[in-house]
C-alpha cells in the first residue's frame, strides 16, 4: 500500500542517497555500495542508482582527483603520509589502482607547477 501511494520507492531513495553521498562526502563506488546495502537496498537497485548518480555527478576518477587536490595534496610529500592518504581514500570507496593513478597525476601536476614544465 505504501509503495502504491509513492511513499516507498527504493529506486528513487537509492539514487538520491547515492547522489548525496557523492556530492557531500565524495564517496567512491565501493563505499556507495556499502552504504546503500546498510540501508537495505537491493544490490541491483544500488548498482543502477550508483551508475545513474555517477553519470550525473561525473566519473569517480574526477571526484578522486578533486578530493586529493582539496584534502590530501599536502600529504603526498613523504612515504608515511602517502600511505595514510592511500588508506583514507581506500576507506572512502576508491580502488587501489585508481588511487595510485590519481596520486601519480597529482604529483606530476605539482612537479610541473613547481618547475614550470607545462
HELIX and SHEET records of a PDB file:
HELIX    1   1 UNK A   10  UNK A   25  1                                  16    
HELIX    2   2 UNK A   29  UNK A   38  1                                  10    
HELIX    3   3 UNK A   43  UNK A   57  1                                  15    
HELIX    4   4 UNK A   60  UNK A   67  1                                   8    
HELIX    5   5 UNK A   68  UNK A   72  3                                   5    
HELIX    6   6 UNK A   73  UNK A   75  5                                   3    
HELIX    7   7 UNK A   79  UNK A   91  1                                  13    
HELIX    8   8 UNK A   96  UNK A  115  1                                  20    
END                                                                             
